[in-house]
Amino acid sequence: MTKTPRVISGINLSKLLRKYGYDITRQTGSHLRLTTNINGSHHITIPNHKFLKVGTLSSILNDISSHLEIEKSQLLNELFN
């Protein structure tokens, strides 16, 4: 099982999420809005910070795994391995 990474930027996370069809649809200030149409339309907002806080990253990943109907551990393995 892969642990949640401690050092990842918002832009790097957005690049990793392309695997699931998420593309940047807009940017407002320091936040990126990503949208996917896989498994229905879904929007997430990611801070475009150099380092995401662990709780923020965990919340984003929980939201994505819930939308994609997969376990969070599976999502972590697919993104970070």
HELIX and SHEET records of a PDB file:
HELIX    1   1 GLY A   10  LEU A   16  1                                   7    
HELIX    2   2 LEU A   17  TYR A   20  5                                   4    
HELIX    3   3 VAL A   54  LEU A   68  1                                  15    
HELIX    4   4 LYS A   72  PHE A   80  1                                   9    
SHEET    1   A 3 ASP A  23  THR A  28  0                                        
SHEET    2   A 3 HIS A  31  THR A  36 -1                                        
SHEET    3   A 3 HIS A  42  PRO A  47 -1                                        
END                                                                             
